[in-house]
Amino acid sequence: MARRVELRHLSVRYGALTAVQDVSMTIEPRTVTAFIGPSGCGKSTMLRAMNRTLELIPGSRVEGRVFIDGTAIHGSAVDPVRVRRVVGMVHQQPRPFPTMSIRDNVLAGVRLAGRRIGRGEADALVESCLRSTNLWEELSRRLDEPATSLSGGQQRRLCIARAVAVEPEVLLLDEPCSALDPLSTLTIEELIGRLREDRTVVVVTHNMQQAARISERTAFFSTDGPGTPGRLVEYDDTATVFSNPRHQQTEDYITGRF
């Protein structure tokens, strides 16, 4: 079941540095939301705050609230591991586990979660996840090979398959098509369209055309200059943001005058 994500006055600090300040927004279930904006405005930081991997960075601090279907996810009483099962994330650089086979990479998250499954169920899960990422036909005879033997685009999709295996209801993708060729990019964009059918998907991208193609909603983040916090400038339906933005700063960025 896809979940609604709500951010309320969310700020993130690294020591004395404020990376993102006072962001409030609601991300609806079964939608693709694109985060766009210049480098350094806090887009990836927002994703890490939403699945509680940010706290793994020494000196980081989250202020404000993040709710998943009305339940706050921060606080000492909330298990961050359980949060990460509901809110999965795939980072910009694909990171398949180098000592594991393709098959074991898909199953890694399930096993780390302590879920016991038999051989037959494991085989079915591997096939299902690889089919969902359009990898099964390419890799079905290579499951015992090292994951590092795959191309960059295949490694990216394998990491998405690994994330999908634990059945997250919110999936965060940080630059999923970075440095990929057009064919691999198209494959992942089609995959994102399928993932949104039963998940809430948030994608960070620097590609304006991609944001316009794949998302229903777009959030534009920016800063007021070097050393200033990232902030949410505009958040609306993607068609509105790209055709009739409310803020001049949004228009300047989209049209390349930023």
Phi and psi in degrees as GROMACS dihedral restraints (atoms count N, CA, C in turn):
[ dihedral_restraints ]
;  ai    aj    ak    al  type     phi  dphi    fc
    3     4     5     6     1   -67.7    20    10
    4     5     6     7     1   150.8    20    10
    6     7     8     9     1  -119.4    20    10
    7     8     9    10     1   152.7    20    10
    9    10    11    12     1   -86.8    20    10
   10    11    12    13     1   135.3    20    10
   12    13    14    15     1  -113.2    20    10
   13    14    15    16     1   128.7    20    10
   15    16    17    18     1  -124.4    20    10
   16    17    18    19     1   129.1    20    10
   18    19    20    21     1  -108.8    20    10
   19    20    21    22     1   129.8    20    10
   21    22    23    24     1  -127.0    20    10
   22    23    24    25     1   109.1    20    10
   24    25    26    27     1    50.9    20    10
   25    26    27    28     1    47.6    20    10
   27    28    29    30     1   -82.4    20    10
   28    29    30    31     1   126.8    20    10
   30    31    32    33     1  -129.1    20    10
   31    32    33    34     1   147.9    20    10
   33    34    35    36     1  -128.7    20    10
   34    35    36    37     1   132.8    20    10
   36    37    38    39     1  -126.0    20    10
   37    38    39    40     1   142.5    20    10
   39    40    41    42     1  -114.0    20    10
   40    41    42    43     1    99.6    20    10
   42    43    44    45     1    61.5    20    10
   43    44    45    46     1  -123.7    20    10
   45    46    47    48     1   -86.0    20    10
   46    47    48    49     1    -8.0    20    10
   48    49    50    51     1   -88.9    20    10
   49    50    51    52     1   127.6    20    10
   51    52    53    54     1   -92.2    20    10
   52    53    54    55     1   113.3    20    10
   54    55    56    57     1   -84.1    20    10
   55    56    57    58     1   -41.1    20    10
   57    58    59    60     1  -139.5    20    10
   58    59    60    61     1   139.5    20    10
   60    61    62    63     1  -129.5    20    10
   61    62    63    64     1   126.7    20    10
   63    64    65    66     1    54.1    20    10
   64    65    66    67     1    59.1    20    10
   66    67    68    69     1   -99.0    20    10
   67    68    69    70     1   127.7    20    10
   69    70    71    72     1  -128.9    20    10
   70    71    72    73     1   128.8    20    10
   72    73    74    75     1  -166.3    20    10
   73    74    75    76     1   158.9    20    10
   75    76    77    78     1  -122.3    20    10
   76    77    78    79     1   128.6    20    10
   78    79    80    81     1  -109.6    20    10
   79    80    81    82     1   117.9    20    10
   81    82    83    84     1   -79.4    20    10
   82    83    84    85     1   153.4    20    10
   84    85    86    87     1   -64.4    20    10
   85    86    87    88     1   152.8    20    10
   87    88    89    90     1    54.9    20    10
   88    89    90    91     1    42.1    20    10
   90    91    92    93     1  -131.0    20    10
   91    92    93    94     1   159.7    20    10
   93    94    95    96     1  -106.1    20    10
   94    95    96    97     1   122.5    20    10
   96    97    98    99     1  -112.3    20    10
   97    98    99   100     1   127.9    20    10
   99   100   101   102     1   -99.1    20    10
  100   101   102   103     1   133.2    20    10
  102   103   104   105     1  -101.5    20    10
  103   104   105   106     1   118.8    20    10
  105   106   107   108     1  -122.5    20    10
  106   107   108   109     1   164.2    20    10
  108   109   110   111     1   145.3    20    10
  109   110   111   112     1   166.2    20    10
  111   112   113   114     1   -67.0    20    10
  112   113   114   115     1   161.9    20    10
  114   115   116   117     1   -60.2    20    10
  115   116   117   118     1   141.6    20    10
  117   118   119   120     1    87.0    20    10
  118   119   120   121     1     7.9    20    10
  120   121   122   123     1   -96.5    20    10
  121   122   123   124     1     2.8    20    10
  123   124   125   126     1    98.5    20    10
  124   125   126   127     1    13.6    20    10
  126   127   128   129     1   -62.7    20    10
  127   128   129   130     1   -50.7    20    10
  129   130   131   132     1   -67.2    20    10
  130   131   132   133     1   -34.8    20    10
  132   133   134   135     1   -59.8    20    10
  133   134   135   136     1   -38.6    20    10
  135   136   137   138     1   -62.4    20    10
  136   137   138   139     1   -42.2    20    10
  138   139   140   141     1   -61.4    20    10
  139   140   141   142     1   -45.0    20    10
  141   142   143   144     1   -64.6    20    10
  142   143   144   145     1   -32.7    20    10
  144   145   146   147     1   -69.4    20    10
  145   146   147   148     1   -30.5    20    10
  147   148   149   150     1   -76.8    20    10
  148   149   150   151     1   -19.9    20    10
  150   151   152   153     1  -122.9    20    10
  151   152   153   154     1    15.4    20    10
  153   154   155   156     1    62.7    20    10
  154   155   156   157     1    29.2    20    10
  156   157   158   159     1   -90.1    20    10
  157   158   159   160     1   -14.1    20    10
  159   160   161   162     1   -59.7    20    10
  160   161   162   163     1   -36.0    20    10
  162   163   164   165     1   -69.6    20    10
  163   164   165   166     1    -8.4    20    10
  165   166   167   168     1   -76.3    20    10
  166   167   168   169     1   -11.8    20    10
  168   169   170   171     1   -90.5    20    10
  169   170   171   172     1   119.7    20    10
  171   172   173   174     1   -57.4    20    10
  172   173   174   175     1   136.5    20    10
  174   175   176   177     1    85.9    20    10
  175   176   177   178     1    -4.5    20    10
  177   178   179   180     1   -79.2    20    10
  178   179   180   181     1   151.4    20    10
  180   181   182   183     1  -149.0    20    10
  181   182   183   184     1   133.4    20    10
  183   184   185   186     1  -107.5    20    10
  184   185   186   187     1   131.0    20    10
  186   187   188   189     1  -120.5    20    10
  187   188   189   190     1   149.4    20    10
  189   190   191   192     1    95.3    20    10
  190   191   192   193     1  -164.8    20    10
  192   193   194   195     1  -133.2    20    10
  193   194   195   196     1   145.8    20    10
  195   196   197   198     1  -121.5    20    10
  196   197   198   199     1   126.9    20    10
  198   199   200   201     1  -116.5    20    10
  199   200   201   202     1   137.3    20    10
  201   202   203   204     1  -112.7    20    10
  202   203   204   205     1   111.6    20    10
  204   205   206   207     1    49.6    20    10
  205   206   207   208     1    42.6    20    10
  207   208   209   210     1    86.7    20    10
  208   209   210   211     1    -4.5    20    10
  210   211   212   213     1  -102.6    20    10
  211   212   213   214     1   124.2    20    10
  213   214   215   216     1   -68.0    20    10
  214   215   216   217     1   136.9    20    10
  216   217   218   219     1  -100.7    20    10
  217   218   219   220     1   -10.6    20    10
  219   220   221   222     1  -100.9    20    10
  220   221   222   223     1   159.5    20    10
  222   223   224   225     1   123.8    20    10
  223   224   225   226     1   151.4    20    10
  225   226   227   228     1   -65.6    20    10
  226   227   228   229     1   -22.6    20    10
  228   229   230   231     1   -84.2    20    10
  229   230   231   232     1    -6.5    20    10
  231   232   233   234     1  -102.5    20    10
  232   233   234   235     1   128.1    20    10
  234   235   236   237     1   -77.6    20    10
  235   236   237   238     1   115.1    20    10
  237   238   239   240     1   -62.9    20    10
  238   239   240   241     1   -28.7    20    10
  240   241   242   243     1   -65.2    20    10
  241   242   243   244     1   -40.4    20    10
  243   244   245   246     1   -65.9    20    10
  244   245   246   247     1   -37.3    20    10
  246   247   248   249     1   -60.5    20    10
  247   248   249   250     1   -43.2    20    10
  249   250   251   252     1   -70.7    20    10
  250   251   252   253     1   -19.2    20    10
  252   253   254   255     1   -73.8    20    10
  253   254   255   256     1   -33.8    20    10
  255   256   257   258     1   -81.2    20    10
  256   257   258   259     1   -39.4    20    10
  258   259   260   261     1  -113.2    20    10
  259   260   261   262     1    94.6    20    10
  261   262   263   264     1   -84.8    20    10
  262   263   264   265     1   157.6    20    10
  264   265   266   267     1  -143.1    20    10
  265   266   267   268     1   139.0    20    10
  267   268   269   270     1  -118.3    20    10
  268   269   270   271     1   121.1    20    10
  270   271   272   273     1   -79.2    20    10
  271   272   273   274     1   167.8    20    10
  273   274   275   276     1   -60.5    20    10
  274   275   276   277     1   -45.7    20    10
  276   277   278   279     1   -87.6    20    10
  277   278   279   280     1   121.6    20    10
  279   280   281   282     1   -62.6    20    10
  280   281   282   283     1   132.4    20    10
  282   283   284   285     1  -128.1    20    10
  283   284   285   286     1    68.4    20    10
  285   286   287   288     1   -66.3    20    10
  286   287   288   289     1   146.6    20    10
  288   289   290   291     1   -69.1    20    10
  289   290   291   292     1   117.8    20    10
  291   292   293   294     1   -67.8    20    10
  292   293   294   295     1   -25.4    20    10
  294   295   296   297     1   -90.6    20    10
  295   296   297   298     1     2.4    20    10
  297   298   299   300     1  -110.5    20    10
  298   299   300   301     1   153.4    20    10
  300   301   302   303     1   -73.6    20    10
  301   302   303   304     1   172.2    20    10
  303   304   305   306     1   -58.5    20    10
  304   305   306   307     1   -46.8    20    10
  306   307   308   309     1   -59.5    20    10
  307   308   309   310     1   -48.2    20    10
  309   310   311   312     1   -68.7    20    10
  310   311   312   313     1   -28.5    20    10
  312   313   314   315     1   -63.1    20    10
  313   314   315   316     1   -43.5    20    10
  315   316   317   318     1   -60.9    20    10
  316   317   318   319     1   -38.6    20    10
  318   319   320   321     1   -87.2    20    10
  319   320   321   322     1    -5.3    20    10
  321   322   323   324     1   -59.0    20    10
  322   323   324   325     1   -47.0    20    10
  324   325   326   327     1   -64.5    20    10
  325   326   327   328     1   -38.4    20    10
  327   328   329   330     1   -62.2    20    10
  328   329   330   331     1   -44.4    20    10
  330   331   332   333     1   -69.2    20    10
  331   332   333   334     1   -38.7    20    10
  333   334   335   336     1   -63.8    20    10
  334   335   336   337     1   -28.9    20    10
  336   337   338   339     1   -77.2    20    10
  337   338   339   340     1    -4.6    20    10
  339   340   341   342     1    83.1    20    10
  340   341   342   343     1    13.4    20    10
  342   343   344   345     1   -82.0    20    10
  343   344   345   346     1   126.6    20    10
  345   346   347   348     1   -94.1    20    10
  346   347   348   349     1   123.4    20    10
  348   349   350   351     1  -134.1    20    10
  349   350   351   352     1   146.5    20    10
  351   352   353   354     1   -77.4    20    10
  352   353   354   355     1   172.5    20    10
  354   355   356   357     1   -59.4    20    10
  355   356   357   358     1   -45.1    20    10
  357   358   359   360     1   -63.1    20    10
  358   359   360   361     1   -43.9    20    10
  360   361   362   363     1   -66.2    20    10
  361   362   363   364     1   -38.7    20    10
  363   364   365   366     1   -63.7    20    10
  364   365   366   367     1   -43.6    20    10
  366   367   368   369     1   -61.2    20    10
  367   368   369   370     1   -42.4    20    10
  369   370   371   372     1   -65.1    20    10
  370   371   372   373     1   -38.4    20    10
  372   373   374   375     1   -67.4    20    10
  373   374   375   376     1   -42.6    20    10
  375   376   377   378     1   -60.5    20    10
  376   377   378   379     1   -46.2    20    10
  378   379   380   381     1   -63.0    20    10
  379   380   381   382     1   -43.8    20    10
  381   382   383   384     1   -61.3    20    10
  382   383   384   385     1   -45.7    20    10
  384   385   386   387     1   -69.4    20    10
  385   386   387   388     1   -37.9    20    10
  387   388   389   390     1   -71.5    20    10
  388   389   390   391     1   -33.4    20    10
  390   391   392   393     1   -66.4    20    10
  391   392   393   394     1   -39.8    20    10
  393   394   395   396     1   -64.3    20    10
  394   395   396   397     1   -24.0    20    10
  396   397   398   399     1  -106.7    20    10
  397   398   399   400     1    16.8    20    10
  399   400   401   402     1    57.6    20    10
  400   401   402   403     1    36.1    20    10
  402   403   404   405     1  -110.6    20    10
  403   404   405   406     1   -14.1    20    10
  405   406   407   408     1   -61.5    20    10
  406   407   408   409     1   -46.8    20    10
  408   409   410   411     1   -63.8    20    10
  409   410   411   412     1   -33.0    20    10
  411   412   413   414     1   -76.9    20    10
  412   413   414   415     1   -32.4    20    10
  414   415   416   417     1  -119.9    20    10
  415   416   417   418     1    -1.4    20    10
  417   418   419   420     1   -59.2    20    10
  418   419   420   421     1   -26.5    20    10
  420   421   422   423     1   -97.8    20    10
  421   422   423   424     1     7.5    20    10
  423   424   425   426     1  -124.3    20    10
  424   425   426   427     1    19.3    20    10
  426   427   428   429     1   -62.8    20    10
  427   428   429   430     1   -25.3    20    10
  429   430   431   432     1   -91.9    20    10
  430   431   432   433     1     0.9    20    10
  432   433   434   435     1   -79.2    20    10
  433   434   435   436     1   157.0    20    10
  435   436   437   438     1   -62.9    20    10
  436   437   438   439     1   140.8    20    10
  438   439   440   441     1   -63.2    20    10
  439   440   441   442     1   -26.3    20    10
  441   442   443   444     1   -72.1    20    10
  442   443   444   445     1    -6.7    20    10
  444   445   446   447     1   -79.7    20    10
  445   446   447   448     1    -7.3    20    10
  447   448   449   450     1   -83.3    20    10
  448   449   450   451     1   159.8    20    10
  450   451   452   453     1   -70.6    20    10
  451   452   453   454     1   168.5    20    10
  453   454   455   456     1   -59.1    20    10
  454   455   456   457     1   -43.8    20    10
  456   457   458   459     1   -66.0    20    10
  457   458   459   460     1   -38.3    20    10
  459   460   461   462     1   -67.4    20    10
  460   461   462   463     1   -40.4    20    10
  462   463   464   465     1   -62.3    20    10
  463   464   465   466     1   -38.9    20    10
  465   466   467   468     1   -61.7    20    10
  466   467   468   469     1   -46.2    20    10
  468   469   470   471     1   -69.3    20    10
  469   470   471   472     1   -32.4    20    10
  471   472   473   474     1   -64.1    20    10
  472   473   474   475     1   -40.2    20    10
  474   475   476   477     1   -65.3    20    10
  475   476   477   478     1   -35.6    20    10
  477   478   479   480     1   -67.0    20    10
  478   479   480   481     1   -41.8    20    10
  480   481   482   483     1   -60.0    20    10
  481   482   483   484     1   -41.3    20    10
  483   484   485   486     1   -62.4    20    10
  484   485   486   487     1   -39.6    20    10
  486   487   488   489     1   -68.1    20    10
  487   488   489   490     1   -40.0    20    10
  489   490   491   492     1   -67.6    20    10
  490   491   492   493     1   -28.0    20    10
  492   493   494   495     1   -60.4    20    10
  493   494   495   496     1   -30.4    20    10
  495   496   497   498     1   -88.9    20    10
  496   497   498   499     1     7.4    20    10
  498   499   500   501     1    58.5    20    10
  499   500   501   502     1    54.6    20    10
  501   502   503   504     1   -69.4    20    10
  502   503   504   505     1   149.5    20    10
  504   505   506   507     1   -97.1    20    10
  505   506   507   508     1   -14.1    20    10
  507   508   509   510     1  -128.5    20    10
  508   509   510   511     1   133.1    20    10
  510   511   512   513     1  -125.8    20    10
  511   512   513   514     1   124.1    20    10
  513   514   515   516     1  -107.3    20    10
  514   515   516   517     1   125.9    20    10
  516   517   518   519     1  -121.8    20    10
  517   518   519   520     1   116.1    20    10
  519   520   521   522     1   -97.8    20    10
  520   521   522   523     1   107.5    20    10
  522   523   524   525     1    48.3    20    10
  523   524   525   526     1    59.5    20    10
  525   526   527   528     1   -66.2    20    10
  526   527   528   529     1   -16.6    20    10
  528   529   530   531     1  -113.5    20    10
  529   530   531   532     1    13.2    20    10
  531   532   533   534     1   -58.3    20    10
  532   533   534   535     1   128.4    20    10
  534   535   536   537     1    65.4    20    10
  535   536   537   538     1    18.2    20    10
  537   538   539   540     1   -96.3    20    10
  538   539   540   541     1   155.1    20    10
  540   541   542   543     1   -72.9    20    10
  541   542   543   544     1   164.1    20    10
  543   544   545   546     1   -57.6    20    10
  544   545   546   547     1   -37.5    20    10
  546   547   548   549     1   -67.8    20    10
  547   548   549   550     1   -44.1    20    10
  549   550   551   552     1   -64.1    20    10
  550   551   552   553     1   -38.4    20    10
  552   553   554   555     1   -61.2    20    10
  553   554   555   556     1   -46.0    20    10
  555   556   557   558     1   -60.6    20    10
  556   557   558   559     1   -41.2    20    10
  558   559   560   561     1   -61.0    20    10
  559   560   561   562     1   -43.4    20    10
  561   562   563   564     1   -72.0    20    10
  562   563   564   565     1   -36.4    20    10
  564   565   566   567     1   -63.0    20    10
  565   566   567   568     1   -41.0    20    10
  567   568   569   570     1   -64.5    20    10
  568   569   570   571     1   -38.8    20    10
  570   571   572   573     1   -61.7    20    10
  571   572   573   574     1   -42.8    20    10
  573   574   575   576     1   -59.9    20    10
  574   575   576   577     1   -39.9    20    10
  576   577   578   579     1   -60.8    20    10
  577   578   579   580     1   -36.4    20    10
  579   580   581   582     1   -74.8    20    10
  580   581   582   583     1   -37.9    20    10
  582   583   584   585     1   -62.2    20    10
  583   584   585   586     1   -32.5    20    10
  585   586   587   588     1   -70.4    20    10
  586   587   588   589     1   -11.2    20    10
  588   589   590   591     1   -64.0    20    10
  589   590   591   592     1   -30.3    20    10
  591   592   593   594     1  -138.2    20    10
  592   593   594   595     1    21.9    20    10
  594   595   596   597     1  -142.0    20    10
  595   596   597   598     1   164.5    20    10
  597   598   599   600     1   -97.7    20    10
  598   599   600   601     1   125.2    20    10
  600   601   602   603     1  -119.9    20    10
  601   602   603   604     1   132.8    20    10
  603   604   605   606     1  -122.7    20    10
  604   605   606   607     1   129.0    20    10
  606   607   608   609     1  -124.2    20    10
  607   608   609   610     1   125.7    20    10
  609   610   611   612     1   -89.0    20    10
  610   611   612   613     1   128.8    20    10
  612   613   614   615     1  -148.7    20    10
  613   614   615   616     1   146.6    20    10
  615   616   617   618     1   -97.8    20    10
  616   617   618   619     1    -1.2    20    10
  618   619   620   621     1   -94.3    20    10
  619   620   621   622     1   107.8    20    10
  621   622   623   624     1   -63.5    20    10
  622   623   624   625     1   -41.6    20    10
  624   625   626   627     1   -63.1    20    10
  625   626   627   628     1   -38.1    20    10
  627   628   629   630     1   -65.0    20    10
  628   629   630   631     1   -45.5    20    10
  630   631   632   633     1   -56.8    20    10
  631   632   633   634     1   -42.4    20    10
  633   634   635   636     1   -66.7    20    10
  634   635   636   637     1   -33.7    20    10
  636   637   638   639     1   -74.9    20    10
  637   638   639   640     1   -41.5    20    10
  639   640   641   642     1  -101.9    20    10
  640   641   642   643     1   -15.1    20    10
  642   643   644   645     1  -112.4    20    10
  643   644   645   646     1   151.2    20    10
  645   646   647   648     1   -89.5    20    10
  646   647   648   649     1   -30.5    20    10
  648   649   650   651     1  -129.7    20    10
  649   650   651   652     1   146.5    20    10
  651   652   653   654     1  -132.4    20    10
  652   653   654   655     1   134.1    20    10
  654   655   656   657     1  -113.8    20    10
  655   656   657   658     1   126.0    20    10
  657   658   659   660     1  -103.7    20    10
  658   659   660   661     1   121.2    20    10
  660   661   662   663     1  -107.9    20    10
  661   662   663   664     1   148.2    20    10
  663   664   665   666     1  -156.5    20    10
  664   665   666   667     1  -176.1    20    10
  666   667   668   669     1  -130.4    20    10
  667   668   669   670     1   169.5    20    10
  669   670   671   672     1   -94.9    20    10
  670   671   672   673     1     9.3    20    10
  672   673   674   675     1   143.1    20    10
  673   674   675   676     1   171.2    20    10
  675   676   677   678     1   -55.5    20    10
  676   677   678   679     1   134.3    20    10
  678   679   680   681     1    82.2    20    10
  679   680   681   682     1    -0.8    20    10
  681   682   683   684     1   -98.9    20    10
  682   683   684   685     1   154.8    20    10
  684   685   686   687     1   -67.1    20    10
  685   686   687   688     1   150.4    20    10
  687   688   689   690     1   -68.7    20    10
  688   689   690   691     1   149.3    20    10
  690   691   692   693     1  -147.4    20    10
  691   692   693   694     1   156.5    20    10
  693   694   695   696     1   -82.9    20    10
  694   695   696   697     1   114.7    20    10
  696   697   698   699     1   -86.5    20    10
  697   698   699   700     1   -43.9    20    10
  699   700   701   702     1  -154.1    20    10
  700   701   702   703     1   141.2    20    10
  702   703   704   705     1  -145.2    20    10
  703   704   705   706     1   117.9    20    10
  705   706   707   708     1  -162.1    20    10
  706   707   708   709     1  -179.5    20    10
  708   709   710   711     1   -56.1    20    10
  709   710   711   712     1   140.7    20    10
  711   712   713   714     1   -56.9    20    10
  712   713   714   715     1   -41.8    20    10
  714   715   716   717     1   -60.1    20    10
  715   716   717   718     1   -38.7    20    10
  717   718   719   720     1   -69.9    20    10
  718   719   720   721     1   -44.8    20    10
  720   721   722   723     1   -59.7    20    10
  721   722   723   724     1   -38.6    20    10
  723   724   725   726     1   -88.2    20    10
  724   725   726   727     1   -21.9    20    10
  726   727   728   729     1  -107.9    20    10
  727   728   729   730     1   -28.0    20    10
  729   730   731   732     1  -148.5    20    10
  730   731   732   733     1    62.2    20    10
  732   733   734   735     1   -65.3    20    10
  733   734   735   736     1   150.6    20    10
  735   736   737   738     1   -81.1    20    10
  736   737   738   739     1   -23.9    20    10
  738   739   740   741     1  -115.5    20    10
  739   740   741   742     1   138.8    20    10
  741   742   743   744     1   -61.0    20    10
  742   743   744   745     1   -34.9    20    10
  744   745   746   747     1   -63.0    20    10
  745   746   747   748     1   -37.4    20    10
  747   748   749   750     1   -65.1    20    10
  748   749   750   751     1   -46.6    20    10
  750   751   752   753     1   -61.4    20    10
  751   752   753   754     1   -42.8    20    10
  753   754   755   756     1   -61.0    20    10
  754   755   756   757     1   -39.6    20    10
  756   757   758   759     1   -69.7    20    10
  757   758   759   760     1   -46.1    20    10
  759   760   761   762     1   -64.0    20    10
  760   761   762   763     1   -36.6    20    10
  762   763   764   765     1   -90.0    20    10
  763   764   765   766     1     2.1    20    10
  765   766   767   768     1    84.8    20    10
  766   767   768   769     1    11.3    20    10
  768   769   770   771     1   -94.3    20    10
  769   770   771   772     1    -0.1    20    10
